[in-house]
Amino acid sequence: MNISIRRALKAAATAVVTAALTAAAAAAANAHVTVNPDDTGANGYSHLTFNLPNESPTTKTSKLEVKLPTDTPFSSVSVKPVEGWTAQITTTDLPKPVTIAGATVTRAPTSVVWTANDPAHEIGQNQYQAFSLSVARLPAAGTTVVLPAAQTYADGTVVNWEEKAQEGQPQPKHPAPSFTTTPADDAASPSASAPAEAAPASRTSDATGAWGLSLGILGAVLGAAALALVLAGRPQAAK
């Protein structure tokens, strides 16, 4: 193997390792607790899926608590069972009465807690778990529903995902899961609902977006490395 080929291989290997480390860092930095609603139409029902990644390299995640809104409360909440986990819904008095679908509501579900039944079902390194709720009714269109979450690790560490994102500002370190409601499914004509359909119905997972970008970077680096090897392997033209 001549010197030019060895140099090309070394450069390619260095570039690939650097890109891989960058990809891992980007994914880790964006592995937040997120919520993905299957429907955001006002006054309707929705399934909310919370994705909970384990971010600790030394311990597992054993509990997730999600706080539900009290200013725009859900009139009903039900939990999808998760094997190896116990879910508990807490219903309390609201700070002030709220009118939902013409009825005055003074009590509503205000939190849900999922707890692993044993260490075998806790969320380990490089793992995540999905927890789902069925809720009703969603508040008026344009309402940002914020659902602060608390992630508890087996060693007792608690990470609070409760910071509100501000438009035009960098994403906070521990953003609260949230989504924004859209016009009711049957409230607008096709022409009026076109802008809403063009917008995403829910927030895309930050971790998924980071991995997609990272894979693109890796692909570009590998392509450049392959080209360098081809060029290095060509015989030098005679002078």
N, C-alpha and C positions, 0 to 999 in steps of 0.2 A: 504494500500500500504506500503510495507516494505521499510526500509531505502535504501537498495541497488537499488531498482527500482526508488525511488525518485531521487537518485544521478545520475542514468543513464539518466533519463528524463531531469534533469537540464543540464547535460553535452551535451546531444544531442541538446537541445534548444540553448545553447550558441554557439555550433559549427555551427548550421544552420544560426543563425543571423550573425555571423562573416563572413561566406561564402557569404551570401547575400550582406553584405556591401562591401566586396571585389569585388564581381561581378559588383555592381553598380558603384564603383569607376573605375574599369577597362573599363567599357563601356563608362562612361563619358569622360575618358581620351583619348579615341580613336574615339570619335564622330566627325571626321573631315569631311570637304567637300571633296568628292571624285568624280572621273570620271570613268565611265565604258564604253569602246567602244565595239560595237557588232562585229567589224571587225578591225584588226590592219594591214591588208595586204597593203604593199607599193603601191602607185599609185592608190589606190582604194578609194571607198566611205565608209563612216562609220556613224553610229548613236552614238553620245556621250551623255550619260546620267549622269548628275550631281546630286548627292544626297546631299541635304542641310539640316542638322539637326539643330534644335534650341538648343543651349547650355545654354541659360540664364534662371535662375529660376524666373526672375522677369519681363521680357519683351519679346515681340515677334520679329521675324525676318520679315522685310518688303521689303528687296531688296537684289538681288544678281547680282554682276557684274563679268563677266569672260573675261579676256584678251586673245586674240587669238595671235598665233605666227606671227612675222613679218619676221623672217629669213627663215622660211619654211611656208609661208602663205597658207591658204585654198583659192582655186579659187572660191568656192561657199559655202555659209552657209545659211541654212534655219532653222526656229524655229518651234517646235511643240507647238501648243497653250496649255496653262494651264489656266483652269477656274479661274477667279478672279485675273489674273495677266496679265500685259502688257509687251511685249518684244520689245526691240529696238536694231537693229543691226547698228553699226557704221562702215562706210567704210572710210579709210583715205589713204593718200599717204604712200608708204612704204619707209623706210630709204634708200633703194637701190633697183633697179630693180631685179626681180627674174624670172628665167625661169621655167615654169611649163608646162609639156607635149609639149615642143617645142615652147611655146609662151612666150613672154616677158610680165611680169606682173608688173605694177607700182603702182596699187591701189588694195586694198583687204580689206575684213572685218577684223577689228582689235579688236572689243569688242562686247559683247552682255550684255544687262542689262535687268533683269526681275524685275518688281516692282509690289507689291500688290496694287490692286485697292482700297481696303478699309481694315479697321482693321479686319473685319470678315474673310478675306482670308489670313491674315498674319499667319506665322508659329508659333504655340504656344508651350508651355512646353511639352516635351516628344513627339514632332511631328517632321516630316521631310517632305520635298517636293522634287519631282524629276523634273528636267528640261532637255529637250532633244534638241539636234541639229543634223541636217544632214549636213555632211561636205564632201568636196572633194578638191583636192586630197591629200591623205596622203603622207608624205615625204618618202625618201628612207629607206629601212630596217635598223634597228638598231638606228634610230633617236628617242631620247626621246622628246616627245611633252609635253612641260610644259604649263599649263593653269592657271596662277595665278587668284585667286578669291578674291573678297571683299564682306564680309557679313555685311549688315547694319541692326541694330536693331531699333525698333520703338522709343527708347529713344535717338537715334542719335549715339550710339556706333558703331564703325566700326572695324571689325576683318579682317585683311589681311592674307589670306592663300597663301603665296608667297615664303616661304622658300624652297630651293631645297634640296632634300635628297641626301646625299653623301654616296657612297658605303663604307661599313665598319664602318660607323658612326651611332650613335643613331639617331632615327627619330626625326626631329626637332619638335618644339612645334606647329608650324603652317605650315605644309607641303603644298606645292602647288599641286593641282590635276595634275596628269601626267600619261602617258603611253608610251610604247616603240613599235615602228612599227616592223613588221615582214616581211619576204620575200613576194613578191606578190603572190596571190593565185595560179596563173598559171605559176610562174617563176621557180619552182623547181620540180624535179621528186619526186615520193612518198618516195624513200629512202633518198633523200636529205632533204625533208621537215619533216622527222620524229622528229628530235629534236625540231623543232618549234612547232609541234603539241603537244609534251609532255609538253611544257611550257604553263602556263595560258595565254589566249589571252588578259586578262585585269587584272588590279589590283583588288583584292578582297577588299570589304569594311572593313576597320579596325574595325568599330563598330560591324559588323556582326561576324568577327573572335573573337572579345573580348567576345561577348555574348555566342558564341559556347563554348569557353574555360570555361567561368563562369558557364554555365549550367552543363558542365562535372564535375566541382568541386563540385557543389551543389549535383549532383547525387551521387558522391563518399561519401560525408559527410552524406547524408541521409541514404545510405546503411550501413555505419559504425554505425550510430545511431540505426538503426533497429536491427543490430546484437547485439549491447550492451544491448538493451531492452530484446531481447530473452534470452541472457545469464543471465541477472540480474533476470529474472523471473523464471529461473530454480530452483527447490528446492535444498538446500544444501545437499550434500551427507553425510550420517551418518558416524561419526568417529568411 
